[in-house]
Amino acid sequence: MNIKLSRRVLSCGLAMTVLLGGAGGAFANALETIKQRGRIQIAVDVGHPPYGMLDDKAQQTGLDIDTAKLLAKDLGVTLEVVPVSGANRVPFLISNKVDLVIASFSITEERKKVITFSKPYGVIPVVILGPKAEDLKDASGLDGKSVAVARGTTADIELTKAAKEKGVTANIVRYEDEATTNTAVGTGQQDYMSAALSTAQAVADQNPSRNLAIKVELAAYPMAVGMRQKEPELEAWVNEWITANLKNGELNKVYQHYFKQSLPEEMLNQ
């Protein structure tokens, strides 16, 4: 009797293991999970114009917001925007707080060690902004100068790399997000900043009395959607979506709206 009971318990245990294993496999498919949920959670930095910002009616807008809306519409789900900063984009993704990151996310080798990137859908030039009157031809001119930058961004990476390569001693002041960095430069706490071209130009335009101008281009990064590693179905869908929307012109339309110029020809034909 005890032997039969033990066998029955063992059989039930095996059945549960198979059942749970199957369920685990189903939930491991991130794409199907999003579809079944009917909602996609996308991280966007809403304090980084023109990628993410609030309009005069306090509505979220910007290149990344429009891109996220387009993606959610084509996937057939509702969009939930999760606000992030440059520094916490990766932590939010790998801790499963969001499904994707669309937040002026440049592809870097360091980030690729912990997350997966889609194929590029845009580009982000990284520049140095400084006083118009200053003659700054390259990063070597930053020696002894104080430079503001948002911590953990590609602007931070490129500024640090350029200072090291040129052997200059610059006082790099790292702020926790783009908005705080912009305010610091706009109010004169620092005269120089390293940032994406659009951010730097916006700071110059919004603070005309500061007499700031783009001085140096440090790099130009391809911009992509950030995803967790080992989610092949979602990765494949996002890449196919980017390919289709580059070909049909929808992503270029969004880019042109905010940057007043087209995406690079090689990107549109990839």
Secondary structure, DSSP 8 states (H G I E B T S, - for coil): -HHHHHHHHHHHHHHHHHHHHHHHHHHH-HHHHHHHHTEEEEEE-TTBTTTBEE-TTS-EESHHHHHHHHHHHHHTSEEEEEE--TTTHHHHHHTTS-SEE-SS-B--HHHHTTSEE-S--EEEEEEEEEETTS---SGGGGTT-EEEEETTSHHHHHHHHHHHHHT---EEEEESSHHHHHHHHHTTS-SEEEEEHHHHHHHHHH-GGG-EEEEEEEEEEEE--EE-SS-HHHHHHHHHHHHHHHHSSHHHHHHHHHHSS---HHHHT-
